[in-house]
């Protein structure tokens, strides 16, 4: 990842100091200040809520409290679509004033209209949602024309001096040749890509196109084979691709290709949402608490993760495993350097995977949390609740 010097120093200092102290610590605050979106992607499990919940917003003060509570050096703002939040420019400015590195995730449908509300900064990045080339992306979001809007937004933001990256989620119907071409295009635009397999949200409308662990490894090996020989984050064995630019750690990419057996580090990217702090992680909602301290001390972390809980069985998503890769990079820097120099192995035996035979069965708790949230809204904001439920 090619960040400006200021954010790199602050993030690295936080990670090294926290590692020396020991214990659990966050690297990135995941923030969902609203859940409403102007798209309805079939693979999304974040927007299936009643209007009374979709109308909720975290306030500016709540957003600032979240970063202070967690102590994370960076924040990734998602949702929902964060540009629908009227206070988003103030929220971003508040984080930048605190020298927190801000990644503002957007589908870019509103970026052209809203971009004047933001100022380029070494501590600010637009992260634009693009799940591959035009046919791949427009299918993933179930709306024609979104790819063209996003590509226009990339050019606009870069022309105005903003740092831009792309967030690319991969599903089991991904065409690796076309995905490689998409990565070539992003490289030619000098845009880094955060790439990750999709997570099988239990509430997602489309349950047929999520990757399992075996398919994830095979897909990423095939993809990385198409990269340029010996380049970080690309295949070891030839191919005509360019030196693709990823925000991901080379160790995480090596994990996606099946060369490392990782357990997730869910507390490395804790989620603050309109419900509260989500237990245990960004992807799995098993309960909510009011404070970050409660999240850290009141979560039975040993109950979650691959091999422990059925909902985690196929997860290889960056928000769970980048923290593990970061920790290995700190404790085994030669491994980090080796992958960065030689590239990712794309053939031969894979690392042994985690045994799933003893995992506990999934528990459906979604309806309970929705009912509890609605009851709180009804008490706190009866007029808003009445309007939303008419």
C-alpha positions as CSV (number, residue, x, y, z in Angstrom):
1,X,0.0,0.0,0.0
2,X,1.4,3.4,-1.0
3,X,0.1,5.8,1.6
4,X,1.5,9.2,2.3
5,X,4.2,9.4,4.9
6,X,2.2,10.9,7.7
7,X,-0.5,8.2,7.9
8,X,2.0,5.4,7.4
9,X,4.1,6.6,10.4
10,X,1.0,7.0,12.6
11,X,-0.5,3.6,11.7
12,X,2.9,1.8,12.0
13,X,3.6,3.4,15.3
14,X,0.2,2.3,16.6
15,X,0.6,-1.3,15.4
16,X,4.2,-1.7,16.7
17,X,3.4,-0.1,20.1
18,X,0.2,-2.2,20.5
19,X,2.1,-5.4,19.5
20,X,4.8,-4.7,22.1
21,X,2.1,-4.1,24.8
22,X,0.3,-7.4,23.9
23,X,-3.4,-8.1,24.0
24,X,-6.1,-7.3,21.4
25,X,-6.0,-4.0,19.6
26,X,-7.8,-2.5,16.5
27,X,-6.1,-1.3,13.4
28,X,-9.1,0.1,11.5
29,X,-12.5,1.3,12.9
30,X,-15.3,0.0,10.6
31,X,-18.0,2.6,10.8
32,X,-21.6,2.3,9.4
33,X,-23.2,5.6,10.2
34,X,-26.3,4.6,8.3
35,X,-27.6,1.5,6.6
36,X,-29.8,3.0,3.9
37,X,-28.4,2.7,0.4
38,X,-29.3,3.9,-3.1
39,X,-28.5,0.4,-4.5
40,X,-29.9,-3.0,-3.6
41,X,-27.0,-5.4,-4.4
42,X,-28.1,-9.0,-4.2
43,X,-25.0,-10.0,-2.4
44,X,-25.3,-7.4,0.3
45,X,-26.5,-8.3,3.8
46,X,-26.4,-4.8,5.2
47,X,-29.7,-3.2,3.9
48,X,-32.4,-5.7,4.8
49,X,-34.1,-3.7,7.5
50,X,-37.4,-1.9,8.2
51,X,-37.5,1.8,7.3
52,X,-37.4,2.8,11.0
53,X,-33.9,1.4,11.1
54,X,-32.8,2.5,7.7
55,X,-33.8,6.0,8.7
56,X,-31.4,6.0,11.7
57,X,-28.1,7.9,11.5
58,X,-25.1,8.1,13.8
59,X,-24.5,11.7,14.8
60,X,-21.2,13.6,14.4
61,X,-20.5,13.3,18.1
62,X,-21.2,9.5,18.1
63,X,-18.8,9.1,15.2
64,X,-16.1,11.0,17.0
65,X,-16.7,9.1,20.2
66,X,-16.3,5.8,18.3
67,X,-12.8,6.6,17.1
68,X,-11.7,7.9,20.5
69,X,-13.1,4.8,22.2
70,X,-11.3,2.4,19.9
71,X,-8.1,4.2,19.5
72,X,-7.8,3.0,15.9
73,X,-5.4,5.0,13.7
74,X,-7.7,4.6,10.7
75,X,-11.4,4.5,9.9
76,X,-13.3,2.9,7.0
77,X,-16.7,4.5,6.6
78,X,-19.3,2.3,4.8
79,X,-23.0,1.5,5.2
80,X,-25.3,1.7,3.4
81,X,-24.2,4.6,1.2
82,X,-22.3,7.1,3.4
83,X,-22.8,10.0,1.0
84,X,-26.5,9.9,1.9
85,X,-25.5,11.1,5.4
86,X,-25.9,14.9,5.5
87,X,-23.2,15.3,8.1
88,X,-20.6,13.2,6.2
89,X,-18.3,16.1,5.2
90,X,-18.2,17.2,8.9
91,X,-17.5,13.6,10.0
92,X,-14.6,13.2,7.6
93,X,-13.2,16.6,8.5
94,X,-13.4,15.7,12.2
95,X,-11.4,12.5,11.7
96,X,-8.8,14.3,9.6
97,X,-8.4,16.9,12.3
98,X,-7.6,14.1,14.7
99,X,-5.0,12.8,12.2
100,X,-7.0,9.6,11.6
101,X,-6.7,8.1,8.1
102,X,-10.1,8.1,6.5
103,X,-11.3,5.7,3.8
104,X,-14.7,6.8,2.6
105,X,-16.4,3.9,0.8
106,X,-19.0,4.8,-1.9
107,X,-20.7,3.3,-4.9
108,X,-20.0,6.7,-6.5
109,X,-23.5,7.4,-7.7
110,X,-23.5,10.7,-5.7
111,X,-19.9,11.5,-5.8
112,X,-20.0,14.0,-8.7
113,X,-22.8,15.9,-6.8
114,X,-21.0,15.8,-3.4
115,X,-17.3,16.0,-4.2
116,X,-17.2,19.8,-3.7
117,X,-18.0,19.1,0.0
118,X,-14.6,17.4,0.5
119,X,-10.9,18.6,0.4
120,X,-7.9,16.5,-0.7
121,X,-5.8,15.5,2.3
122,X,-3.0,12.9,2.9
123,X,-5.4,11.5,5.5
124,X,-8.3,11.0,3.1
125,X,-9.1,8.4,0.4
126,X,-12.1,7.7,-1.7
127,X,-12.8,4.0,-1.9
128,X,-15.0,3.3,-4.9
129,X,-17.0,0.1,-5.2
130,X,-16.2,-1.7,-8.4
131,X,-16.6,-5.5,-8.6
132,X,-14.7,-6.0,-11.8
133,X,-15.3,-4.8,-15.4
134,X,-18.5,-3.4,-16.7
135,X,-20.5,-6.6,-17.1
136,X,-19.2,-8.0,-13.8
137,X,-19.9,-4.9,-11.8
138,X,-23.3,-4.0,-13.2
139,X,-24.4,-7.6,-12.6
140,X,-23.1,-7.6,-9.0
141,X,-25.0,-4.4,-8.1
142,X,-28.0,-5.3,-10.2
143,X,-28.2,-1.9,-11.9
144,X,-26.9,-1.1,-15.4
145,X,-24.7,1.9,-15.9
146,X,-23.1,2.0,-12.4
147,X,-19.7,0.9,-13.7
148,X,-19.6,3.9,-16.1
149,X,-20.6,6.3,-13.3
150,X,-17.9,4.8,-11.0
151,X,-15.2,5.1,-13.6
152,X,-16.1,8.7,-14.3
153,X,-16.0,9.4,-10.6
154,X,-12.5,7.9,-10.4
155,X,-11.2,10.2,-13.1
156,X,-13.0,13.2,-11.5
157,X,-11.6,12.6,-8.0
158,X,-8.1,12.0,-9.3
159,X,-8.2,15.2,-11.4
160,X,-9.2,17.1,-8.3
161,X,-6.2,15.8,-6.4
162,X,-7.8,13.1,-4.3
163,X,-6.3,9.8,-3.4
164,X,-8.5,7.1,-4.9
165,X,-8.7,3.3,-4.4
166,X,-11.2,0.7,-5.5
167,X,-13.0,-1.9,-3.4
168,X,-13.5,-5.1,-5.4
169,X,-15.5,-8.0,-4.1
170,X,-15.2,-11.3,-5.9
171,X,-17.9,-14.0,-6.3
172,X,-17.8,-17.6,-7.5
173,X,-18.9,-16.6,-11.1
174,X,-15.9,-14.3,-11.5
175,X,-14.1,-14.6,-14.9
176,X,-10.4,-14.4,-13.9
177,X,-9.3,-13.3,-17.4
178,X,-11.6,-10.4,-17.3
179,X,-10.8,-9.6,-13.7
180,X,-7.1,-9.5,-14.6
181,X,-8.0,-7.1,-17.4
182,X,-9.8,-5.0,-14.9
183,X,-6.8,-5.0,-12.6
184,X,-4.6,-3.9,-15.6
185,X,-7.0,-1.0,-16.1
186,X,-6.8,0.1,-12.5
187,X,-3.0,-0.1,-12.6
188,X,-2.9,2.1,-15.7
189,X,-5.1,4.6,-13.8
190,X,-2.7,4.5,-10.9
191,X,-5.5,3.2,-8.6
192,X,-4.9,0.6,-5.9
193,X,-7.4,-2.2,-5.3
194,X,-8.7,-3.7,-2.1
195,X,-9.7,-7.2,-3.3
196,X,-11.5,-9.8,-1.3
197,X,-14.0,-12.7,-1.7
198,X,-17.5,-11.9,-0.7
199,X,-19.0,-13.0,2.6
200,X,-22.2,-15.1,2.6
201,X,-24.4,-12.8,4.6
202,X,-27.3,-14.8,5.9
203,X,-29.7,-12.0,4.8
204,X,-28.3,-11.5,1.3
205,X,-30.8,-12.0,-1.5
206,X,-28.4,-14.0,-3.6
207,X,-27.1,-17.1,-1.8
208,X,-25.9,-19.0,-4.8
209,X,-22.8,-17.0,-5.8
210,X,-20.6,-16.9,-2.7
211,X,-17.3,-18.6,-2.8
212,X,-16.4,-21.5,-0.4
213,X,-12.8,-21.8,0.8
214,X,-11.6,-24.2,-1.8
215,X,-13.1,-22.2,-4.7
216,X,-11.6,-19.0,-3.2
217,X,-8.1,-20.4,-3.3
218,X,-8.4,-21.9,-6.8
219,X,-9.8,-18.6,-8.2
220,X,-7.1,-16.4,-6.7
221,X,-4.3,-18.8,-7.8
222,X,-5.7,-18.6,-11.3
223,X,-6.0,-14.8,-11.1
224,X,-2.5,-14.3,-9.8
225,X,-1.1,-16.6,-12.5
226,X,-2.2,-13.9,-14.9
227,X,0.0,-11.3,-13.3
228,X,3.5,-10.3,-14.2
229,X,6.3,-12.6,-13.0
230,X,7.9,-11.7,-9.7
231,X,5.8,-8.7,-8.8
232,X,4.2,-8.2,-5.4
233,X,0.6,-9.4,-5.3
234,X,0.8,-11.1,-8.7
235,X,1.5,-14.6,-10.0
236,X,4.8,-16.4,-9.7
237,X,4.6,-18.1,-13.1
238,X,4.3,-15.6,-15.9
239,X,1.3,-14.0,-17.6
240,X,0.9,-10.7,-19.5
241,X,-0.6,-8.6,-16.7
242,X,1.0,-5.5,-15.2
243,X,2.4,-5.1,-11.7
244,X,-1.0,-4.8,-10.1
245,X,-1.4,-2.4,-7.1
246,X,-3.2,-3.7,-4.1
247,X,-4.0,-2.1,-0.7
248,X,-3.9,-5.6,0.7
249,X,-0.9,-7.0,2.4
250,X,1.1,-9.5,0.3
251,X,0.7,-12.0,3.1
252,X,-3.1,-11.7,2.9
253,X,-3.0,-12.2,-0.8
254,X,-0.8,-15.2,-0.3
255,X,-3.4,-16.5,2.2
256,X,-6.1,-16.1,-0.5
257,X,-4.0,-18.3,-2.8
258,X,-4.0,-21.1,-0.3
259,X,-0.4,-20.7,0.8
260,X,-1.1,-19.8,4.4
261,X,-3.4,-21.2,7.1
262,X,-4.7,-18.2,9.1
263,X,-7.2,-17.8,11.9
264,X,-9.1,-14.5,11.8
265,X,-8.5,-11.5,14.0
266,X,-12.0,-10.1,14.4
267,X,-11.1,-7.3,16.8
268,X,-8.6,-5.8,14.4
269,X,-11.4,-4.1,12.5
270,X,-14.3,-3.6,15.0
271,X,-17.7,-2.3,13.7
272,X,-19.6,0.6,15.2
273,X,-23.1,0.7,13.5
274,X,-26.4,2.3,14.2
275,X,-27.2,-0.6,16.5
276,X,-24.1,-0.1,18.6
277,X,-20.8,-2.0,18.7
278,X,-21.4,-5.3,16.8
279,X,-20.3,-8.6,18.3
280,X,-18.1,-10.2,17.2
281,X,-17.1,-8.6,13.9
282,X,-18.0,-6.6,10.8
283,X,-19.5,-9.6,9.1
284,X,-21.3,-11.6,11.8
285,X,-23.9,-9.8,14.0
286,X,-24.5,-11.8,17.1
287,X,-25.2,-8.9,19.5
288,X,-24.6,-5.3,20.2
289,X,-23.2,-3.3,23.1
290,X,-23.0,0.4,23.9
291,X,-19.2,0.8,24.3
292,X,-16.0,-0.5,22.7
293,X,-14.8,-1.6,26.1
294,X,-17.9,-3.9,26.4
295,X,-17.2,-5.3,23.0
296,X,-13.6,-6.2,23.9
297,X,-14.3,-7.6,27.3
298,X,-17.7,-9.0,26.9
299,X,-17.3,-11.0,23.7
300,X,-16.4,-14.7,23.9
301,X,-13.9,-14.6,21.1
302,X,-13.2,-18.3,21.3
303,X,-16.7,-19.0,20.1
304,X,-16.1,-17.5,16.7
305,X,-13.8,-18.1,13.7
306,X,-13.2,-20.7,11.1
307,X,-13.6,-24.2,12.6
308,X,-15.5,-22.8,15.6
309,X,-18.7,-21.4,14.2
310,X,-20.6,-22.4,11.1
311,X,-21.2,-18.8,9.9
312,X,-17.4,-18.4,9.7
313,X,-16.7,-21.6,7.8
314,X,-16.1,-20.1,4.3
315,X,-14.9,-16.7,5.4
316,X,-11.6,-15.4,3.9
317,X,-12.5,-11.7,3.9
318,X,-10.0,-9.0,4.4
319,X,-11.7,-7.4,7.5
320,X,-11.1,-10.6,9.4
321,X,-7.8,-11.8,8.1
322,X,-5.8,-8.7,7.2
323,X,-5.3,-8.2,10.9
324,X,-3.7,-11.6,11.1
325,X,-1.5,-10.9,8.1
326,X,-0.5,-7.6,9.7
327,X,0.5,-9.3,12.9
328,X,2.6,-11.8,11.0
329,X,4.2,-9.0,9.1
330,X,5.3,-7.4,12.4
331,X,6.5,-10.7,14.0
332,X,8.0,-12.3,10.9
333,X,9.1,-9.4,8.7
334,X,11.2,-11.6,6.5
335,X,8.0,-13.5,5.4
336,X,6.5,-10.2,4.4
337,X,9.6,-9.2,2.4
338,X,9.9,-12.6,0.7
339,X,6.4,-12.5,-0.7
340,X,6.8,-8.9,-1.7
341,X,9.9,-9.7,-3.6
342,X,9.2,-13.1,-5.1
343,X,5.5,-12.9,-5.7
344,X,2.8,-15.4,-4.8
345,X,3.1,-19.1,-5.4
346,X,0.3,-20.2,-7.8
347,X,1.0,-24.0,-8.1
348,X,2.0,-26.9,-5.9
349,X,0.4,-28.1,-2.6
350,X,-1.6,-25.7,-0.5
351,X,-1.3,-25.1,3.2
352,X,-3.5,-27.4,5.4
353,X,-6.8,-25.8,6.1
354,X,-8.6,-25.5,9.5
355,X,-10.7,-28.5,10.5
356,X,-14.5,-27.7,10.4
357,X,-15.7,-30.9,11.9
358,X,-16.1,-29.5,15.4
359,X,-17.7,-26.1,14.6
360,X,-20.9,-25.2,16.4
361,X,-24.1,-24.8,14.4
362,X,-25.2,-21.3,13.2
363,X,-27.8,-19.5,15.2
364,X,-30.2,-17.1,13.5
365,X,-30.4,-14.1,15.7
366,X,-31.2,-11.4,13.1
367,X,-35.0,-11.1,13.9
368,X,-34.3,-10.7,17.6
369,X,-31.9,-7.9,17.1
370,X,-34.2,-6.1,14.7
371,X,-37.1,-6.4,17.2
372,X,-34.9,-5.0,20.0
373,X,-33.7,-2.1,17.8
374,X,-37.2,-1.2,16.7
375,X,-38.4,-1.2,20.4
376,X,-35.6,1.2,21.3
377,X,-36.5,3.5,18.4
378,X,-40.1,3.4,19.3
379,X,-39.3,4.6,22.9
380,X,-36.6,7.1,21.9
381,X,-38.3,8.6,18.8
382,X,-42.0,7.7,18.7
383,X,-42.8,10.3,16.0
384,X,-40.0,9.0,13.7
385,X,-41.1,5.4,14.4
386,X,-44.7,6.3,13.5
387,X,-43.7,8.0,10.3
388,X,-41.5,5.0,9.2
389,X,-44.2,2.4,9.9
390,X,-47.2,4.1,8.4
